[in-house]
Amino acid sequence: MKIRRLPIFLSAATFVYIFDSCCGGVHAQHVHVEEQKVIEENNAKLLSLDLGDERGDSYALPSLRGRRRRNLSIEGTVTATITNSTSNDETIADGIDFKESVGRQIILLAGPHKTASTTMQVIASKLANTKGYTQNGNWKWIDPFSPNIKNFSLRLMRPLTAYHTRKQQTTVEKQTSYRKHAVDAINVYKNRIEKEWNSSNHNLILGGEKVDMIVDDDVTMGDDILDDVLSILPDNYKDVTTVLINYRAPRLDHLISVWKQCSMQVQNCDGRFTHLTFAEFMGDPDAAPLVMRHIDSLQMTKKFLDRGLKVSLLDIGGLANDEKHMYQYLACEIMKEPCNAESGLPLAMIDLSNDNKGTDTEANSGGDSGDGDYAISSLKIRANENKTDWSKVNLDHTKLNAMEQILKRYDCNFRDNILNHEKLTVAHSHLFETNMDECISTASSSETRQYFDREAVMKSLRQIVCG
């Protein structure tokens, strides 16, 4: 596994813990064995590349035979196995001709997990697809696999993840099959985006938290997945695309939220961590790459900036601190809808309230009038704000604070690379700004800078938890 080594700045007062044992490791391994059947069932679903939503619906990929293709040439994603295949179904559609756009934009929601990402996706899809919610109705939510149901994830990510995580672990035949499904999914998205971009004046919005796979511990795999994601966009995507990434602080809250998500239900996280205590979860070596991938908002930001895309980094705590709702951030700041300067409400919704003529086909299935008042109330969705039960975490304040400091110092790795980048906008900065300022105060010239990769960070966190 290739791991990029990144610096972490620790003040003299911060202890560096060396991991030499795995708390809860035996129990965690026992859980894995008992739930092997569940894991195998989840894997079987993934192997079949069922692109259904969380309710289990499935949608077959449309056939792409007969469309113009070219040999697959995505750097770093094609193995000799694919090259030797006799199948004609592993190539990305060619001939995509995106028209020149003036003043139009594409919004890519990138998560990561447990940062109000689902809330953002639900609101974005409502704003884009509900008549009357935007002034000119010139937005379109892109999901070619489920046009008639409520599904808010970028389901392109499932076949991409299946291929890239297994391409070195399976037979030639399975690798070819995985890549075929991945390329078919790429082509479905690519052709839908081309159709919407060229046949209308729509701005496009799409995405999901699974995009955080681009910051997997396997750096090469993450880059390959990012290549595939970007391949569905117009050739001039750097000029027209803004990536939305969310930042959650305190940083330990984000980590604990990942644990809660993985431990609550068997279908989460492939069933690998169900019913584990926090100590058992942190002690499980399989949890390390998942945790770091899900909480690494700033490395995601750096990756997209390095590819030349614009990034809006939202401090979700700052949004609440500013007494704003997610729909106001999306509509007024990202989608550039005209909004009332005093109330912060989109003018389109104010007009709906005044005229009482709106039609709320997407958000309203209960017979409400669909006017602007209902529209606004339907968009005032708060992320699940279940407060952490610290008794279940079972750590004292000193240990919790030490973990928070390590996570914040890890974020300091990216301060110099992203903070003054011309294509980065930090929205509603609150704890993000505070944390970045602390990077300067804790990394003075009189202190020793010590460098750790992700694995070392997780080992330090584990040792704190284990005692």
C-alpha positions in Angstrom: 0.0 0.0 0.0 1.4 3.3 -1.0 1.0 6.0 1.6 1.9 9.6 1.1 3.8 10.9 4.1 2.5 14.2 5.4 3.8 16.4 8.2 2.1 16.9 11.4 3.1 19.8 13.7 3.0 18.9 17.4 3.7 21.5 20.1 6.1 20.6 22.9 3.1 20.0 25.2 1.6 17.4 22.9 2.6 13.8 23.6 3.5 11.4 20.7 2.1 8.0 21.5 3.6 4.8 20.1 1.1 2.1 19.3 2.2 -1.3 20.5 -1.1 -3.1 21.1 -4.6 -3.2 19.7 -7.4 -2.4 22.2 -10.5 -4.5 21.5 -8.7 -6.3 18.7 -9.7 -9.8 19.8 -13.3 -8.8 20.2 -13.3 -6.9 16.9 -11.9 -10.0 15.1 -14.6 -12.1 16.7 -17.3 -9.8 15.4 -15.9 -10.1 11.9 -16.2 -13.8 12.0 -19.7 -13.8 13.4 -20.9 -11.4 10.7 -19.0 -12.9 7.8 -22.3 -13.9 6.3 -23.5 -10.3 6.3 -20.3 -9.1 4.9 -20.5 -11.7 2.1 -24.0 -10.7 1.3 -23.0 -7.0 1.1 -20.0 -8.0 -1.1 -22.3 -10.0 -3.4 -24.5 -6.9 -3.9 -21.4 -4.9 -4.8 -20.1 -7.6 -7.1 -23.4 -7.6 -9.0 -23.0 -3.8 -9.2 -26.6 -3.2 -8.1 -27.0 0.6 -8.5 -30.1 0.7 -6.3 -30.7 3.3 -3.6 -30.8 2.5 0.2 -34.3 1.0 -0.2 -32.8 -1.8 -2.3 -34.2 -0.6 -5.7 -32.0 -1.6 -8.6 -31.6 0.0 -12.0 -30.0 -1.7 -14.9 -27.4 0.2 -16.9 -28.7 1.2 -20.3 -26.9 -0.5 -23.2 -24.2 1.6 -24.8 -23.6 -0.7 -27.8 -23.5 1.2 -31.1 -22.2 4.5 -29.6 -18.8 5.7 -30.7 -16.0 4.6 -28.4 -12.3 4.9 -28.1 -9.7 2.8 -26.3 -9.7 3.5 -22.6 -6.8 5.7 -21.8 -7.4 7.0 -18.3 -3.9 7.3 -16.8 -3.2 4.7 -14.1 -6.5 2.8 -14.3 -6.0 0.3 -17.1 -4.0 -2.9 -16.4 -2.6 -5.3 -18.9 -5.6 -7.5 -18.0 -7.9 -5.0 -19.7 -5.7 -4.6 -22.6 -5.7 -8.3 -23.4 -9.5 -8.5 -23.2 -11.4 -9.3 -26.3 -14.5 -7.5 -25.1 -15.5 -4.2 -26.8 -17.3 -2.9 -23.7 -14.4 -1.5 -21.7 -14.0 1.8 -23.5 -15.2 5.3 -22.6 -17.5 6.9 -25.1 -15.8 9.2 -27.5 -17.2 12.0 -29.6 -18.6 14.0 -26.7 -18.8 17.6 -27.9 -19.6 20.0 -25.2 -20.8 23.4 -26.4 -19.1 26.6 -25.3 -20.7 27.9 -22.1 -20.9 31.4 -20.9 -21.8 32.1 -17.3 -23.0 28.5 -16.7 -21.6 26.3 -14.0 -21.4 22.7 -12.8 -21.5 22.0 -9.0 -20.0 18.8 -7.7 -20.9 17.9 -4.1 -18.0 15.9 -2.7 -18.9 15.3 1.0 -17.1 13.8 2.8 -19.2 11.5 5.0 -20.7 12.7 8.2 -20.5 16.4 7.3 -24.2 17.2 6.6 -23.5 15.8 3.1 -26.8 14.0 2.8 -28.6 17.1 3.9 -26.8 19.1 1.3 -27.6 16.6 -1.4 -31.3 16.5 -0.6 -31.6 20.3 -0.5 -29.6 20.7 -3.8 -31.8 18.2 -5.6 -34.9 20.0 -4.4 -33.6 23.4 -5.4 -32.6 22.1 -8.9 -35.6 20.0 -9.7 -38.6 21.7 -8.1 -40.5 24.2 -10.2 -40.5 27.7 -8.8 -37.6 27.1 -6.3 -35.1 29.0 -8.5 -35.8 32.2 -10.4 -35.3 30.9 -13.9 -35.6 27.2 -13.4 -32.2 26.7 -15.1 -30.8 24.0 -12.8 -30.8 20.3 -13.2 -29.9 17.6 -10.7 -28.0 14.8 -12.5 -28.9 11.2 -11.6 -29.4 9.1 -14.8 -30.2 5.9 -12.8 -33.2 7.1 -10.9 -35.1 9.9 -12.6 -38.4 9.1 -10.9 -37.3 8.4 -7.3 -35.7 10.4 -4.5 -32.1 9.4 -4.6 -29.3 11.8 -3.8 -26.0 10.0 -4.2 -23.5 9.9 -7.0 -24.0 6.2 -7.7 -21.3 6.3 -10.3 -19.0 5.7 -7.2 -20.2 2.2 -6.5 -18.9 0.5 -9.7 -15.8 2.7 -9.7 -15.0 1.7 -6.1 -15.7 -2.0 -6.9 -13.2 -1.9 -9.8 -10.4 0.1 -8.2 -10.5 -1.7 -4.9 -10.4 -5.2 -6.5 -8.4 -4.8 -9.7 -5.3 -6.2 -8.1 -7.1 -8.9 -6.1 -9.2 -10.8 -8.6 -8.9 -13.0 -11.7 -8.5 -11.6 -15.2 -12.2 -12.3 -16.0 -13.4 -10.5 -12.9 -11.2 -7.5 -13.5 -12.6 -7.2 -17.0 -16.1 -7.4 -15.7 -15.5 -4.8 -13.0 -14.0 -2.4 -15.5 -16.8 -3.0 -18.0 -19.4 -2.0 -15.4 -17.3 1.0 -14.3 -16.9 2.3 -17.8 -20.6 1.7 -18.6 -21.5 3.8 -15.6 -19.0 6.5 -16.6 -20.5 6.6 -20.1 -24.1 6.9 -18.8 -23.2 9.9 -16.7 -21.0 11.4 -19.4 -23.8 11.1 -22.0 -26.4 12.5 -19.7 -24.3 15.5 -18.8 -23.5 16.1 -22.5 -27.2 16.0 -23.3 -28.2 18.4 -20.5 -25.3 20.7 -21.2 -25.8 20.9 -25.0 -29.6 20.8 -25.3 -30.5 23.4 -22.7 -29.3 26.3 -20.7 -29.2 24.3 -17.5 -26.6 24.6 -14.9 -25.8 21.1 -13.5 -25.4 19.8 -10.0 -24.5 16.3 -8.8 -22.5 14.5 -6.3 -22.3 12.5 -3.1 -20.2 11.8 -0.1 -18.6 8.7 -1.6 -16.4 11.0 -3.6 -14.2 10.9 -0.5 -12.7 7.7 -1.9 -10.3 10.0 -3.7 -8.3 10.4 -0.5 -8.0 6.7 0.2 -4.7 5.6 1.9 -3.8 4.0 -1.4 -2.9 7.3 -3.1 -2.6 5.8 -6.6 -6.1 4.3 -6.3 -7.5 7.6 -5.1 -6.0 9.4 -8.0 -7.3 6.9 -10.4 -10.9 7.2 -9.0 -10.6 11.0 -9.3 -9.5 10.6 -12.9 -12.7 8.6 -13.6 -14.9 11.1 -11.8 -13.6 14.0 -13.7 -13.9 12.1 -17.0 -17.7 12.6 -16.9 -17.4 16.4 -17.0 -16.9 18.7 -20.0 -13.3 19.1 -21.3 -13.2 22.6 -19.9 -14.4 21.4 -16.4 -11.7 23.5 -14.7 -13.4 26.7 -15.9 -17.0 25.7 -15.2 -16.9 23.4 -12.1 -17.0 24.3 -8.4 -16.5 21.5 -5.9 -18.3 21.8 -2.6 -16.5 20.2 0.4 -17.6 20.4 4.0 -15.4 20.8 7.0 -16.6 19.6 10.4 -15.2 20.8 13.8 -14.4 20.0 16.5 -12.4 17.5 14.6 -13.0 14.7 17.2 -16.7 15.1 16.7 -16.3 14.1 13.1 -14.3 11.0 14.0 -16.8 9.9 16.6 -19.6 10.4 14.2 -18.0 8.0 11.8 -17.7 5.4 14.5 -21.4 5.9 15.4 -22.4 5.5 11.8 -20.4 2.3 11.3 -21.4 0.7 14.6 -25.2 1.4 14.6 -26.5 -0.8 11.7 -25.1 -3.9 10.0 -25.5 -2.4 6.5 -23.2 0.5 7.3 -19.5 0.2 6.4 -20.0 -3.2 4.9 -21.0 -4.6 8.3 -17.4 -4.7 9.5 -17.8 -2.7 12.7 -21.3 -3.3 13.9 -21.9 -3.1 17.6 -18.2 -2.2 18.4 -17.5 0.1 21.2 -15.4 3.2 20.4 -12.3 1.5 21.8 -12.9 -1.6 19.8 -13.5 0.4 16.7 -10.3 2.4 17.1 -8.4 -0.8 17.8 -9.5 -2.5 14.6 -6.8 -2.1 12.0 -9.5 -2.1 9.2 -11.0 1.1 10.7 -7.9 3.3 10.1 -8.2 3.9 6.3 -12.0 4.4 6.6 -11.7 6.9 9.4 -9.0 9.0 7.7 -10.7 8.9 4.4 -14.0 10.1 5.8 -12.6 13.0 8.0 -9.9 14.3 5.6 -11.7 17.3 4.2 -8.5 19.3 3.7 -6.7 16.7 1.7 -9.8 16.4 -0.5 -9.6 20.2 -1.0 -6.0 20.0 -1.9 -6.6 17.2 -4.5 -9.2 19.2 -6.3 -7.2 22.4 -6.2 -4.2 20.5 -7.6 -6.4 19.5 -10.5 -7.2 23.1 -11.2 -10.8 23.2 -10.0 -12.5 25.8 -7.8 -13.4 24.7 -4.3 -15.8 26.1 -1.8 -15.0 24.8 1.6 -17.9 25.1 4.0 -17.3 25.3 7.7 -20.7 23.7 8.7 -20.3 24.9 12.3 -19.8 28.4 11.0 -23.0 28.2 9.0 -24.9 27.5 12.1 -23.0 30.2 14.0 -24.0 32.7 11.4 -27.6 31.6 11.8 -27.9 30.5 8.2 -29.5 27.4 6.7 -27.9 25.1 4.1 -30.4 26.1 1.5 -29.3 29.7 1.8 -25.7 28.8 1.3 -26.6 26.7 -1.8 -29.1 29.0 -3.4 -27.6 32.4 -2.6 -23.8 31.8 -2.5 -23.3 28.8 -4.8 -26.1 28.8 -7.3 -26.0 32.6 -7.4 -29.8 33.0 -7.1 -30.8 36.6 -6.3 -31.6 36.8 -2.6 -33.0 39.5 -0.3 -30.1 41.3 1.4 -31.9 41.6 4.7 -33.7 38.3 5.1 -31.3 36.2 3.1 -34.2 34.5 1.4 -34.1 33.6 -2.4 -36.3 36.0 -4.3 -37.9 33.1 -6.2 -39.3 31.8 -2.9 -40.5 35.2 -1.8 -42.3 35.5 -5.1 -43.9 32.1 -4.5 -45.2 33.3 -1.1 -46.6 36.5 -2.7 -48.2 34.8 -5.6 -49.1 31.5 -4.0 -48.9 29.8 -7.4 -45.9 27.5 -6.9 -45.9 23.9 -7.8 -43.8 21.7 -5.4 -43.7 18.5 -7.4 -40.5 17.1 -5.8 -40.7 18.2 -2.2 -44.4 18.2 -1.8 -46.2 14.9 -1.9 -48.8 15.6 0.8 -51.1 18.0 -0.9 -49.7 21.2 0.4 -50.1 24.4 -1.5 -46.5 24.4 -2.6 -46.2 28.2 -2.1 -43.0 29.9 -1.0 -43.7 29.5 2.7 -43.9 25.8 2.3 -40.9 25.8 0.0 -38.8 27.5 2.6 -40.0 25.3 5.4 -39.3 22.2 3.3 -35.7 23.3 2.8 -35.0 24.2 6.4 -33.4 20.8 6.9 -30.9 20.5 9.6 -28.3 17.7 9.6 -28.8 14.9 12.2 -27.5 16.7 15.3 -27.6 13.8 17.7 -25.3 14.9 20.5 -22.5 12.6 21.4 -23.1 10.5 24.5 -19.6 10.9 26.0 -20.3 8.2 28.5 -20.3 5.7 25.6 -17.0 7.0 24.3 -15.7 6.3 27.8 -12.6 8.6 27.8 -11.7 11.4 30.2 -11.3 15.0 29.1 -7.5 14.8 29.0 -7.6 12.0 26.5 -10.3 13.6 24.4 -8.4 16.8 24.2 -5.2 15.0 23.2 -7.0 13.3 20.4 -8.5 16.6 19.2 -5.1 18.2 19.2 -3.6 15.4 17.1 -6.4 15.7 14.5 -6.0 19.5 14.4 -2.3 19.2 13.9 -2.9 16.8 11.0 -5.0 19.5 9.4 -2.1 21.9 9.7 -0.3 19.9 7.0 -2.5 21.5 4.4 -2.6 25.1 5.7 0.2 26.5 3.5 -0.9 24.5 0.4 -4.6 25.6 0.4 -5.3 28.6 2.6 -4.2 31.3 0.1 -5.0 29.4 -3.0 -6.6 31.6 -5.6 -9.3 29.0 -6.4 -10.3 28.3 -2.8 -13.2 30.0 -1.0 -13.8 29.3 2.6 -17.5 29.9 3.5 -18.7 30.8 6.9 -15.3 30.2 8.5 -15.5 29.8 12.2 -13.6 26.9 13.9 -11.8 26.3 10.6 -10.1 29.8 10.9 -9.4 29.2 14.6 -7.8 25.8 13.9 -5.7 27.3 11.1 -4.5 30.1 13.3 -3.5 27.6 15.9 -1.2 26.0 13.3 1.0 29.1 13.5 1.0 29.5 17.2 1.9 25.8 17.8 4.6 25.5 15.1 7.0 28.3 16.1 10.6 28.1 15.1 11.6 27.1 18.6 9.7 23.9 18.4 10.6 20.6 16.8 8.4 19.7 13.8 7.7 16.0 13.7 6.3 14.3 10.6 3.7 11.6 10.5 1.7 9.8 7.9 -1.9 8.8 8.4 -0.9 5.5 9.9 1.1 7.2 12.6 -1.7 9.5 13.4 -4.1 6.6 13.8 -1.5 4.7 16.0 -1.3 7.8 18.2 -5.1 8.0 18.5 -5.3 4.3 19.3 -2.7 4.5 22.0 -4.7 7.3 23.7 -7.8 5.2 23.6 -6.1 2.0 24.8 -4.5 3.8 27.7 
